[in-house]
Amino acid sequence: MRRGPLIFHAAGVFFALASIVAAVLPWLWLLPLVDPWQAHVRLGIFGFGGMAVSGYLLTAQRAWTRQEAPLPTLGLAALALGARLLALAEPQSTWLVCLPSLVVALATLLPVLQARRWDKVPLALVPLGLVIAEGALIWQQIPAAALPLAMGALILAVGGRMIPAFLIEERRRRGLPQRHAASMWPGLVMMGVGAASSGAIGTSALAVAALWVLHRAWGGLGAWPANQMLCLGYAALAAGLLGIVAARLGMLPPLAQVHLLAMGTMGSMVAAVAARVSMRRIEGIGLVPLTRHWIALWLILAATGARCLAEMTTPHHALMTMAGIAWSAAWLLFLSAHVAALRHPAPFPLLSAERVRSRLA
């Protein structure tokens, strides 16, 4: 069956919007905004992060339920973009900003509920959780500094499931013996304890969670390039968690650890997942990243390093500018590959190579 152009699929249009928002993020400070810091946080977490999450989950729920979203994909993308523009124009208007995002969240959740995929409901609730979190941020019920850690927890959970699944399929494709996938609960519990307590126990728990993430990512060391990229992005979460540990011990400025999570972890993981849509698909191997994908990933990591160094040096203007240029260049490079794929028929599956058929089938 012939599939429509990628632009009509959630992974196509939402990942494109997420990369555009990401490229704009460093330069919000140049606009005459009432509160540029909050605008930067909201566009980063709920714009860039929220659009990437929606693109992933709308794609996943279609695979889970075999149903289309109740509204056209381009309409949902227009609502998501409209919410971000309204957040810049009317930052204190809770319903005006959150209502379009609420429609996108419900369009993600309702098909999962209708299909009674109860095991997928926690993930499908994430966009709704982001809507509630943005409303709470507007009403000053939660601190902005808590949001990157929450996104880190989401990455730990989603990546912790995704990476073993892709590595299992790769080993099957390569004819290698399978390995038992370790339980995900230790990492989630340690991160939960670390988020709940800022004392010695919580700080130690975050350090253990970082080691757990590194162990999870270690399986991709000898994997094919697409899975290597994914595991590298996941390993950046360990750096983000260790950054929190260092900040709690007074070894790192608070804003440095925030950017380790918001730029290094969220940026590299989104890039590694979203790039899979526009990677080359080689028979017998599967997904192969383009050179632009690799350059974009390394630029994201370099931008993260420069931004963290900027918090530790004075004057820091040159490092801030370098970080902004590297970050925006990374997402423009990603976008150049992604846009070229939008007019072509959407690949199947969107985020992985076609599965190897069992010999017993």
N, C-alpha and C positions, 0 to 999 in steps of 0.2 A: 504494500500500500504506500502510495506517495505521500510524504509528509509536507506540510506547508512550510513556508519560510521561517527561519529561526526567530525573526522579529515578532511573530505571533505566538511564541512560546514564552513562558515566564522567565526561563533561564536566559533567553535572548534579551528581552527588553529590560527586565529588572537589573540584570548584571551590567547592562550598558548604562543605565541611569546611576547605579551605584558608583561606577568608575568615573562618570562625569562629576558627580558630587564630590568624590574623593579628590579629583584634580583641582576643584575649586577651593576645597577646605582651607589650605594654608593662607589664602589671600582674603579671607573674610575680614581680617583686621583692617583692610584698606577701605571698607565700606563704612558709611556713617551710621552705624547701628547703635541702638540705645545701650545694649549689653552685649558687646562682641564676644565675651568669654562664654556666656550661656548659649549664644547663637552657634559658636564653634562646637561646643559640647553636643548640642542637640542635632546639628547637621551631621556631626560625625557619628554619634551613636544611633540616632533614630533615622537619619537620612542615609548615610553610607551603610552603616550596619543593618539598619532596618530593611532597606531595599535588597541588600544581599541575602538576608535571612528570608525575606518574602520570595525572592527568586528561587532559592533552594527549596523552601517548603512547598510552594505551589507546584514545583516540578515533582517533588517527592509525593505529595498527596495524590497527584494524578496517577502515579505508579501504584500507590497503596490502594486506591479506591476504584481505578479504571473509570473515573468520572471527571468531567471538565468542571472547572470552577463555575459558580453560578453567574458570573459576569465575564465579559470578554477580557482577555489578558491586557490588551492595550488600554481598555477602560480602567482596569485596576491600576495599571502603571501611571495613567494620568492622575488618578486620585492620590497615589503615593507622591508624585511630583508636586501636585497641588498642595498637599499637606506641608511639604517642605517650604514652598514659597510663602504660604500663609504664616508659617512659623517665623520666617524672617520679617514679614510685613506686620503681623499682629502677634508678637511673641507672648503676650499675656492672655490671649483669647483661647481658653482651654478647649471649648467645644468646637470652635471654628477650625482649630488645628487638628484636634483628635478625631473628629467625626469622619473625615476621609480615610484616615488610617484605620479606624474601627471597621469600616466597610471592607477594606483589604484583609484585615484580620479575620473577620467573620467568613469571608469568601474562602479563606484557607481552612478554617475550622469546620464549617458546616458539612462539606462533603465527607470528612473523616467521621463525624458523628453519624451521618446518614448511613454510611457503610458499616457502622459499628466496629470500626477498627480501634477498639479501646486501647490497644497497646501503643498506638500512634498519637493518641490524644495529648499526652504531655508535650510532645514536640509541636503539635499543631496549635497548642495554646500559647506558644512563644510570642507570635505577633500581637496577640491580645495583651500579653504581659508587657510588651513594649509600649502599647498605647496607655495602659494604666501607669506605667513608670513615667512616661512623659507628662501625663496629667499631674502626677505627684510631684514631679520636678517643678512644674509651673507653680504649683501651690506650696512649694518649699517644704514638702513633706519628706523628701529624701535628699541626701547630699549628692551633688553631681559626681563627686569622687567615687561613689559606690557603683556607678554605671559601668566603667571599664571592667571592674572585677566581676560584675554580673555577666557581661559578655564573655569574659574569660571562662566562667563556669559553663556557659552554653557551648563554647568551643571545646572545652574538655569533654562534655557529654557527647556532642555530635561527632567530633573527630574521633573520640574513643570508640564509637561504633563504626564509623565510616572506614577508618584505616584498616582494621582487621578484615572487614568484608572485601575491600579491594585487594589486599594482600593475599587472602585466601583464593580469590579468583585468579590472581596472577600466578600463584603456585600451581593451580590446576591447569592453567594455560601452558605453563612451562614443564608440566609433568613431574613436578617436585612433590615430595611427601608433605602432607598438611601438618601444621603445628596447632596445638591447642591454644585458642585465644584466651588470654587472661581475663578475669572478671573486671568489670569497669567500676564496681562499687567501691573498692579501696580509694581510688582517685577522687570519686565524688564525695565520699565521706570526709577525706582529708581536706578537700577544698571547702566543704561546708563548715568544718570545724575552724579552719583558718579564717573564713569570712565572718564567723560568729564571734570569734575571740581575737583581740589584738594583743593578748598577753603572750607569755612564753609558750603555752600549749598551742595556741592558734598559730603563732609564728612557726613553730616546729612542724605543725601539720602542713602548712603551706610548703615548707621545704621538702617534706616527704611527697606531697602532691607533685612538686616539680620533678622529683626523681622518678615518680610513677609515669609522668608524661614522657620523660626521656626514654624510659624503658619501652613504652608503647611505640614511640617513634623509631626506636632502634631497629625494628623489624624491616624498615624501609631502606636501610643502609645499602643493601645490595639489590634493591628492587629496580624495576625498569623506571625510566626517567619521570613519568607522570606521577608514579607513586613516591618516588624520591622527593619530588617537589612538594607533594602533600605532606609527607613526613617531616620535611624541613620546616614547612609552615607550622605544623603541630608542635615541633620542638621549640618554636619561638614562644609558645605558651610557658614553657619551663623558664625561659629568661624573664618573662613577665612576672611569674610567681616569685622567682628569686629576687626580682627587683622590689617586690612588696616586702619581702623579708629584709632586704638591705635597708629599705626606707624605714621600717619599724625599728631597726637597730641603729638608726642615725647615720648610716653609711651612704645614703643616697637621698637627694632632694625629693620631696613628695611628687612634684610634677614630672620628674624623670621616670619614676616608676609608673605613673599614669600613662605616659607616652610609650613606655615599653609594652604595656598592654594594648592601648588604643591604636598605636601605629604598628609596632612590631608584631604583636600577636594577631590582632584583628585584621590588619592590612595584609600580612603574608598569608594567613589562612584563607581569607576571601579570594585573594589572587590565585592561590593554588587550586581552590575548588572551581572558581568561575572560569579559569583558563581551560579547564577540561572540555568546555563546550566548543572552543575554537582550535583545539589541538589537532594535529594530523592523526589519522586513523590508519594504521599499517596492519595489514592482515598478518595474523600470527603473533603480533607483538601487542597491538592495541593502541593506546594513546601515546603520542610523542609530542612533548612541548615544542613550540617554535622558539627560535633564538630570542625573539622579542619577549616571550613569557619569562625566560630565565633572566634576561636583563632587567625586566620590570621587578621581579622578585628581589634581586640583589640591590636594586635601587631603593626598594622599600626598606630593606634592612639597613642600608647605608643612611637613608633619611632618618630612621629611628635612632641610629647611633649619633648622628649629628645633633638631632633634637635633644637627646639626653645630655650630651656634652655641653650644649648651650645652657642647660640649667646649672652646670657646675663651673662655668667660667664667666669671667667679666673682662671686657665687654663680650656680649654674646650675639650681636646683630649679624655678623658674618655667618656664624654657624646656623642661626635661625633661617637666614636666607638660603643657605646651601641645603638645609633640610627641606625647606619648602619646594625648592626647584627640583631636587631629587625625587621627592614624593609625587609632585605633579607630573614630572616626566615619566615616572613609572606607570601611572594610570593612563596617561596619554598613549604610551606604548601598548599597554594592555588593550586600550580602546581601539587602537588601529587594527589589531588582529581581530577583535570581537566584531567591530562594525563590518569588516570585510566578510564575516560569516553570516551576518544577519539576513542577507538577501538569498542565501542558499537554503535548500531544504534542511530542516532540523535533523541532526543525526539521531540515531536511536541505538542504545539508550543515550540520553543527553549528557550524562556525567560520567559515563564509563564506556569501555569498549563492549561490543557484543559478547555476551557470555559464551563460553565454550560449551557445546552440547555434550551431555554425558554419553559415554560410549554404550551405555545400557539402554539409552532412549530409543 
